[in-house]
Amino acid sequence: MTAGVTTAHAPFVPPFCPNPHCPFHTGSTASWHWVRAGFFRRDAAPHRVQRFQCRHCRRHFSEQTFRTTYWLKRPELLLPLFHRLVGCSGYRQIAREFGASPQTVLLQAARLGRHCLLFHQALRPTGPLLEPAALDSFVSFEWSQYHPTLFHLCAGQHSHYLYGFTESEVRRSGSMRPDQKRLRDRLEAHLGRPDPRSVEREVAALLGIVAAGSQTLTLATDEHQAYPRAFARLAPLEIQHHTVSSRAARNVQNPLFAVNLLDLLLRHSGANHKRETIAFSKRRQSAAERMWVFLAWRNYVKSFSERKRDATPAMRLGVCTHRWSMRQILNVRLFPSRIPLPERWATHYWRLTPTRCLPRARRHMLTYAA
């Protein structure tokens, strides 16, 4: 080793107090005082972890508090899980590969979804939309095909940046045999019928988030009858609405090409959205979490062209100056108390999205975990 050169890492310095009730959590940390408070050892790497104490609120915390692997018994799974969730793997396939429980994979996927939601919220443009947008509803289902789900996607026509999504629970429609209609009626009598205004309400909620601050918005959609009713809820936002026939060629000249391509990528990259699969989502909440992982990968990691390896949609929009890697996205833990979420998206973070067939589904109620 050359004289005067050291390979030792600089000691970790906590950037803020992790206690959301402490004034040094979100405010200025110029006058914040903290002290080192020993170490603790753990089974997973890094095995020796520095502890700290905030001198204002007296809360103890550690280096691990600021890592995305906080409180994980299998922290080595998080990064490969990110790759496999956008690589069309099912939870049980991933669990078999890494010798883990499917429940472990499911809970880590939920953590990834929450992290990607906060990551997107921190980086997405919050001012007026500066490009024409395209909106479409991606069809999937939860639990069974008698419980369809529509994911409403809004993307930039030029950048292909996916601004966000909401989802609607809808009634099964289309051609059905008499016995299938009878089964649908029995299920609706027992579980209730989905809100017929759900699409209208959720599309309005989506545009209210992604187009906040806009006076006018140029938007292309298909001929879904609920969309104009949703736009009427958004006054005084003026929407220049252009409809495109579903029979129009789905090529690059189609104004809906950005969301049509998203539909293809979602089917291609997500095992839970294949037309015929046993990996379908059992909960709409789980499907939403996996959708946030896809959104972060599509916007910030994946090149616009796989062949050219060029800019990502976020770079084309001007949101980022470089292409992120999955490891970089997972580099630092993000806190919901420091990144305020829109109320509609907060339901995804706290796992409040209901599934009719699971009235007592697990919610995210942990005090300290991500």
Secondary structure, DSSP 8 states (H G I E B T S, - for coil): --TT----------SS---TTSTTTTS--TT--EEEEEEEE-SSSS-EEEEEEETTT--EEEGGGGSTTTT-S-GGGHHHHHHHHTTT--HHHHHHHHT--HHHHHHHHHHHHHHHHHHHHHHS--S---S-EEEEEEEEESSSTTSEEEEEEEEETTT--EEEEEEEE----S---HHHHHHHHHHHHHH----TTHHHHHHHHHHHHHTTT-SEEEEEE---THHHHHHHTTTT-EEEEEE--TTS--STTSTTHHHHHHHHHHHHH-GGG-SS-S---SSHHHHHHHHHHHHHIIIIIS-S-TTTT---HHHHHTS-SS---HHHHTSS---TTTS---HHHHHHHTT---BTTBTT------SS--
